[in-house]
Amino acid sequence: MSLVTLLPFIVLIGAMFLMTRSAKKKQQAAAQMRNDMQPGTGVRTIGGMYATVKEIQDDTVLLEVAPGVHAIYAKNSIGAVLDDAEYNRIVHGDDEDLKVDGAVVPDDASSLTATETADADTSAADDADVAKIDLGKKAEGDAAESKDSEVKGAKADGEGDAK
């Protein structure tokens, strides 16, 4: 066998190795995150529920979903362990520590309807006058001509171009 015939197989095996290696690293990082959980930390489950860790067992975790409401979850169902500032910002709405880097987007559309300079408004109005379309009824003579042209080009029912 020559090297040219083995090359596609070598490339395929190498690609499979790289894909499984990255997936294995992600699994190890997730397992490490779950093992580093401590009672009192905020977590997000894979279902998107935010809760506080109360007790940690070998394979399960006791979460406080709301004050006085506890639920038992599998450790594998913990999607992320959140730091205190992020957990408080999401659950309690504490925006004090939130720092915005970049432009602030308004909650309403008021910034989208702001008027520009007067020159731009008048030129837009002039363009609108030029591009007006008459949506009214046609005059009697125009209507009769259009009906005649439609009748001449129209086919009777059942007639077609195919034979």
N, C-alpha and C positions, 0 to 999 in steps of 0.2 A: 504494500500500500504506500502511496505517496503522501507527502505532507499536504498537498493541495486537497486531497479527498478527506483528510482528517480535520482540516481547518474549520469547516462549518460546525462540526461537533465540538471542537475545543471552544469556539466562541460561544456556542449555546450553553455549554457547561459553565463557562466563566460568567455569563449573564445571570444564570440561575443562582450561582454562588453569591454574586453581589446583591441580588434581590433578597435572598433569604438572610443574608448578613444584616442588611438594614432593618428588616422586619424584626429580627431577633434583638437588635439594639433597642428598638422601640418598646418591645415587650419587657426587656430588662429594666428600662427606665420607668415604665409604668409600674412594674412590681416594686421597684425601689421607692417610688413615690408613695405607694400604698403602705409599704412597711415603715416609712418615716412618719406616718400619721400619728398624731397625739390627741388625747382627749381635749376637747375645747377648740379644735381647729375647724374652720369652715370648709365644706366640701361641696362639689357639684357631682351628682350622679350621672351616669350615662344617659338617663332619661331626662336630664335637665333640671332636676330638683335640687334646691340648695338647702343644706342642713348643717347642723353642728354635731361633731363626733362626741359621743358620751362614753362609750366603752368599745374596746377593741378585743376581739377573740382571735382564734387561729384563722378561721375562714369567714367570719361574720363581723359586722360592725353595727353597733347600736347608735342610731342617728336620732337627734332631736329635730323633728321637722318643724314644729311650732312649740311655743312654750307649753310644756306638759304633755306633748304628743311625741311618743317614741316609736321608732320602727326599726326592725332588724333587716339589714341588707347584707348581701354577699360582698366580700372585699373586692371582688372583680367588678362590681357594679359602680365603684367609685371612679368617676371620669377624671376629676382634677381635685387636687388639694390647693385651696386658695389661701393667700396670706390674709392677715386680719383687715388690712386697709381695703383690699379688693372685695372681701366678703361683706364688710360693713357698707361699702358703696353700693353693692348690688342689692343686698337684702334690706338694709335699713334706709337706703337713699342718702347716705352721708356723702355730700359732694364737696366737703371742705378740702379734702386732700387732692381733689381732682384738678390737675393742671392740664390745660389745653395747649398743645403745640400745633400752631397753624391757624387757619381761618375758622371762625365760628359760623356754623350754618344756622340760620334762624328756623324756629319751629313753624312759622307760617309762611305764606307766599308773598308777604308784603314787599320783600326785596325784589321779587320778580316783576312787580307791576309798577315800579318806580319809573317816572317819566324821565326821558333824556333831554337833551338841549332843545330849545325851541326850533332851531334850524332843522334838526332831524325830524321833528314832528311835522313841520310844514312840507318838507320834501316827501315824507311818507304820504301826506294827504294829496299832494300833486300826483304821485304815482297811483294812488287809488282812483283818482278821477280818470286817468288815462285807461286804466284796466277795468272800467265798469262794464258789466254785462247786462244787457236788457233782458229781464226775466218776465216782462209783460207779454200779453197776447199779441199775436201778429195781426196786421191789418187784414181786411177781408181779401184783398187781391193777393197778398203774400200767402195766405192760408190756402187759397184755391190752387195756386201754382205748386205748392209743396204737396198737396193731395194728388194732383195729376202726376207729378214725378214719382210718387210712391206707387201709384197704381200701374204705371208703365213698367216699372222694374220688378213688380211683385209677381210671384208665381201663384197659381191657383192651388188649392188644397190637393195633395196627392202628387203634384208635379215636382220633379226635382231635376237636377242636372245629371244625375247618374242614369245610365241606361243599362 
